[in-house]
Amino acid sequence: MADYYMNPPPSEMLKEVEVLEKSDDGNTAIIYWRFAMPMMSDRDNVAKIHQVKQEDGSFFGYCITVDHEKKPTVKNVVRMYQRIYFKVTDIDGVMHYTEISNFDMKGYMPAKLMNMLIASETEKEFSSMYKAMLIKYAK
């Protein structure tokens, strides 16, 4: 899961992505993303992503917004906030993904637009993630 966020496939909304730091084992990284938002200012985020393999073979991880000297805030770009905890488990060959997430998009965002984005972009994101993982990990 962390690899997907560290190396996201191209999308209409993703304007920029940069790995600022990455651990030698590949389980931790600090990533910068900048997103184009329809009818609003761009949003960006610097986040630390970390995942750990558990004794039962599952993975637990998190993605939290952090400050980083390489990517200070930029004029006319709104720095959003996120905190995500996730667990990925393989049960009889079926991947089970559980996520608890909190996002604050900051700045002005019309409620109607936010509801449309949540509905359409969430489906697109999980579909894209599923396809990317099939290509990379399916046997």
MOHUCOR-V377986 format. One record per run of one state. SS is the DSSP state (a for helix, b for strand, c for the rest). FROM is the first residue (numbers start at 1). LEN is the number of residues. If there is no record, write none. Layout:
# MOHUCOR-V377986
SS	FROM	LEN
SS	FROM	LEN
This chain:
# MOHUCOR-V377986
c	1	1
a	2	5
c	7	7
b	14	9
c	23	5
b	28	8
c	36	6
b	42	12
c	54	5
b	59	7
c	66	11
b	77	3
c	80	1
b	81	11
c	92	2
b	94	11
c	105	6
a	111	27
c	138	2
